[in-house]
């Protein structure tokens, strides 16, 4: 059973890290060079399917890491799975407190009538995204290390 949970934890962390990495190196830079109207339109299209998929994957992966930390046979994998769980909580916290509020604000902006005093959120959004990307990739590395240490 532990092997199955370990594979699921690695898969979840890999999905989270991979999605975050892809957004960081491709989608965010592309959105960053668009006109405000084009950005808002694209943002609305891109954001439609992330919820609830990503929160479910992040939180399920967190739960798997907690179970694996509690049931690990020795201290090393216990610490590594626990640290991975903390990193995934970090992904969730940054997402919900920093990126998601910006996303919600953008949903209310009409891309064909962007106000002249529009406060461009892209630089701030990207900085928060890079933090959660680092946390997600860290969670993957910690999970892989824990599996090897088991």
JOHUNOR-V789791 format. One record per residue. SS is DSSP state (@ for helix, = for strand, . for the rest). PHI is phi in radians with two decimals (none if undefined). OMEGA is omega in radians with two decimals (* if undefined). Layout:
SS/PHI/OMEGA
SS/PHI/OMEGA
//
This chain:
./none/3.13
@/-1.07/3.12
@/-1.09/3.12
@/-1.10/3.11
@/-1.12/3.11
@/-1.12/3.10
@/-1.10/3.12
@/-1.12/3.11
@/-1.12/3.09
@/-1.13/3.11
@/-1.07/-3.14
@/-1.08/3.13
@/-1.10/3.09
@/-1.14/3.09
@/-1.11/-3.14
@/-1.07/3.14
@/-1.08/-3.14
@/-1.15/3.11
@/-1.11/-3.13
@/-1.08/3.13
@/-1.11/3.14
@/-1.09/3.10
@/-1.12/-3.09
@/-1.14/-3.04
@/-1.68/-3.08
@/-2.23/-3.01
@/-1.23/-3.12
@/-1.05/3.09
@/-1.10/3.11
@/-1.15/3.11
@/-1.11/-3.10
@/-1.16/-3.12
./-1.75/3.13
./-1.38/2.99
./-1.12/3.14
@/-0.93/-3.14
@/-1.11/3.12
@/-1.13/3.11
@/-1.05/-3.10
@/-1.09/3.11
@/-1.08/-3.14
@/-1.11/3.14
@/-1.02/3.12
@/-1.13/3.13
@/-1.19/-3.10
@/-1.21/-3.03
@/-1.43/-3.03
./-1.10/-2.98
./-1.93/3.11
./-1.25/3.10
./-1.66/0.09
./-1.68/-3.01
@/-1.00/-3.06
@/-1.16/3.09
@/-1.02/3.13
@/-1.13/-3.13
@/-1.14/-3.13
@/-1.10/-3.08
@/-1.24/3.06
@/-1.15/3.11
@/-1.11/3.06
@/-1.01/-3.12
@/-1.07/3.10
@/-1.07/3.13
@/-1.11/3.11
@/-1.11/3.13
@/-1.05/-3.13
@/-1.16/3.10
@/-1.13/-3.11
@/-1.24/-3.05
@/-1.77/-3.12
./-1.09/-3.04
./-1.33/-3.10
./-2.43/-3.06
@/-1.17/-3.07
@/-1.08/3.11
@/-1.14/3.08
@/-1.01/-3.12
@/-1.12/-3.10
@/-1.21/3.09
@/-1.11/3.12
@/-1.13/3.11
@/-1.14/3.08
@/-1.10/3.10
@/-1.07/3.12
@/-1.11/3.11
@/-1.08/3.12
@/-1.21/3.02
@/-1.09/3.08
@/-1.03/3.08
@/-1.01/-3.11
@/-1.13/-3.12
@/-1.12/3.12
@/-1.08/3.13
@/-1.04/-3.01
@/-1.28/-3.09
@/-1.64/-3.03
@/-2.07/-3.06
@/-1.34/-3.08
@/-1.07/3.09
@/-1.05/3.07
@/-1.13/3.12
@/-1.00/-3.12
@/-1.13/3.09
@/-1.07/-3.10
@/-1.22/3.13
@/-1.11/-3.09
./-1.53/-3.11
./-1.61/3.09
./-1.39/-3.08
./-1.11/3.13
./-1.58/-3.13
./-2.50/3.14
./-1.23/-3.12
./-1.07/-3.13
./-1.15/3.13
./-1.70/-3.11
./-1.01/3.11
./-1.59/-3.07
./-1.13/-3.09
./-1.52/-2.99
@/-1.03/3.14
@/-1.09/3.13
@/-1.19/3.13
@/-1.00/-3.10
@/-1.16/3.11
@/-1.06/3.10
@/-1.12/-3.14
@/-1.12/3.13
@/-1.11/3.07
@/-1.12/-3.12
@/-1.22/3.04
@/-1.13/3.12
@/-1.06/3.11
@/-1.12/-3.14
@/-1.16/3.12
@/-1.18/3.05
@/-1.06/3.12
@/-1.03/3.11
@/-1.09/3.14
@/-1.10/3.11
@/-1.16/3.09
@/-1.09/3.13
@/-1.08/3.11
@/-1.10/3.13
@/-1.14/3.13
@/-1.11/3.12
@/-1.15/-3.11
@/-1.35/-3.10
./-1.34/*
//
